Structure formats: C-alpha cells, structure tokens
Amino acid sequence: MPQVSRAVHPQEVVVPLYKRILVPVDGSARTHRAIHVSVELAQQLHAELVGFVAGPVRATPRANEADDDVLTARRARSVLARFERAAQAEGVPFEGVYVRVPLVPRAILAAAESHRCDMIVMVTRGRGAFGEFLFGSQTKAVLAASRLPLLVLH
C-alpha cells in the first residue's frame, strides 16, 4: 500500500523589518501628527519608538542664553513626556532623547545610528520652493544624507 504524505504547513514566522523608529519632534503643531502616526505605525510593526528633540546651539552667545537653555530643556522634556504617554497608552516601547546641537539634520542622522534605528519618521512644514530657498529644509537634508528609509508626513 502506498504511503500517503500530508502537506505540512510551516508556522508563519513574522520577522519585523523595522524594530526601532526614530521620530524627531519639535513641539510645534506638527508634533501631534508625528506622535499619532508613529505610535500607530510602531504598533502595527511591533516596533519601538525613539522620540528625538534637538535643541539648536546658537553660533553667537546671548546674554540670557542660560535662561533659554533651561526653557528649551523644559519644553523638550514636556514634548517627550507627551510622546511617551501616547506610546505607553498603546503598549509601544518608547525612549526619549534630547540633545543640544549646532546642526539638527546631522543630529537626527547621528541619533538614528547611535540608537540603532532602522527607519525615520518626520513631519515636514511644506513651505514650498521659495520657503525652502529662504529657510532650507531639515527633512530634505536628512533625506539626502540618510541610508535609512524615511517616512515623510505632510
């Protein structure tokens, strides 16, 4: 009698493509969108979030710079705390990072590398060509220099 073989279905093994997502935020109105979308994305991907705030260092010191530093650090902690609460509410692991740097796009890329992130999520202002000419674009600078996937929200 011939032996009948049964098809064995291997169990599905889900290997996450993105384990850690860097999300630069600045406390502006766009921050809410970055938080909401990145928490939802991380939840779907079973990924961790790294919230990142970069406070700019001024080239020329000002008389009340120490006061500005304290206020900037306080604001950064507040933004990161709000981000952490949103992530925790959805069961998403979160790490908050605040640094003071002269060049924000470089700091974003350095943070992605040092925190072993495999994706960056950023919100852009959408200033248009003239606004980018006048003010530049941090998102465009990150996109041009990053080797990681970059999700740009508008």
C-alpha positions in Angstrom: 0.0 0.0 0.0 1.5 3.4 -1.0 2.2 5.8 1.9 0.2 9.0 1.8 2.1 12.0 2.7 0.5 15.1 4.2 1.4 18.6 3.5 3.0 20.2 6.5 2.4 23.9 6.7 5.2 25.8 8.3 4.2 28.2 11.0 4.3 31.7 10.0 7.2 33.5 11.5 6.9 37.2 11.5 10.3 38.9 11.4 9.9 42.7 11.8 11.5 44.7 9.2 11.6 47.8 11.4 12.5 47.3 15.0 13.3 50.9 16.1 11.9 54.0 14.6 13.4 57.5 15.2 10.8 60.3 15.3 12.2 63.8 15.5 9.7 66.3 17.1 9.9 69.9 18.0 6.8 70.7 20.0 5.1 72.6 17.1 1.6 71.9 15.9 3.0 69.2 13.6 4.3 67.2 16.6 0.8 65.9 17.3 0.7 64.3 13.9 4.2 62.8 14.2 3.3 61.3 17.5 -0.1 59.9 16.4 1.1 58.4 13.1 4.4 57.0 14.5 2.7 55.3 17.5 0.1 53.7 15.2 2.9 52.6 12.8 5.0 51.2 15.6 2.1 49.3 17.0 1.4 47.7 13.6 5.0 46.9 13.0 5.7 45.7 16.6 8.5 48.3 16.7 10.0 50.5 19.4 10.0 54.3 19.1 12.8 56.8 19.8 11.4 60.3 20.3 14.1 62.8 19.5 14.2 66.5 20.3 17.3 68.6 19.1 17.7 72.0 20.7 19.8 74.2 18.5 23.0 75.7 19.8 23.5 79.3 18.7 26.7 80.4 17.0 26.8 83.6 18.9 26.1 83.5 22.6 23.4 85.8 24.0 23.1 87.5 27.4 20.2 85.3 28.6 21.3 82.1 26.9 21.3 80.1 30.1 17.7 81.0 30.7 16.9 80.0 27.1 18.7 76.7 27.6 16.6 75.9 30.7 13.3 76.8 28.9 14.3 74.7 25.9 15.2 71.7 28.0 11.9 72.1 29.9 10.0 72.2 26.7 11.8 69.2 25.3 11.1 67.2 28.4 7.4 68.2 28.1 7.2 67.1 24.5 8.9 63.8 25.1 6.7 63.1 28.1 3.6 63.7 26.0 5.1 61.4 23.3 5.9 58.7 25.9 2.3 58.8 27.4 0.9 58.3 23.9 3.2 55.4 23.2 2.5 53.7 26.6 -1.2 54.1 26.1 -0.9 51.9 23.0 1.7 49.5 24.5 4.6 50.7 22.3 8.1 50.8 23.9 9.4 54.3 23.9 12.7 56.0 24.6 13.0 59.8 24.7 16.2 61.7 23.7 17.1 65.4 24.0 20.3 66.9 22.8 21.6 70.4 22.0 23.4 70.6 18.7 24.5 73.1 16.1 23.1 71.2 13.1 19.8 69.4 13.6 19.8 67.2 10.4 23.2 65.8 11.4 22.0 65.2 14.9 18.9 63.3 13.6 21.2 61.0 11.5 23.6 60.5 14.4 20.7 59.7 16.7 19.3 57.1 14.3 22.7 55.4 14.1 23.5 55.6 17.8 20.1 54.2 18.8 20.2 51.5 16.2 17.1 52.7 14.4 16.0 51.3 11.0 13.6 53.9 10.0 13.0 57.7 10.5 9.5 59.3 10.5 9.5 63.1 10.1 6.8 65.7 9.6 7.6 68.4 7.0 6.3 72.0 7.0 5.7 72.0 3.3 7.0 75.6 2.8 7.2 75.2 -1.0 10.2 76.0 -3.2 10.5 79.7 -2.1 10.3 78.8 1.6 13.0 76.1 1.2 15.2 78.5 -0.6 14.9 81.1 2.2 14.9 78.8 5.2 16.2 75.4 4.0 14.6 72.1 4.8 15.7 69.8 7.6 13.7 67.0 6.1 15.3 67.4 2.7 18.8 67.4 4.3 18.0 64.2 6.3 16.6 62.6 3.1 19.7 63.5 1.1 22.1 62.1 3.7 20.2 59.1 5.2 20.7 55.5 4.3 17.6 54.6 6.2 14.0 54.6 4.9 12.4 58.0 5.7 8.6 58.3 6.0 7.7 62.0 5.4 4.4 63.2 6.7 2.8 66.4 5.4 
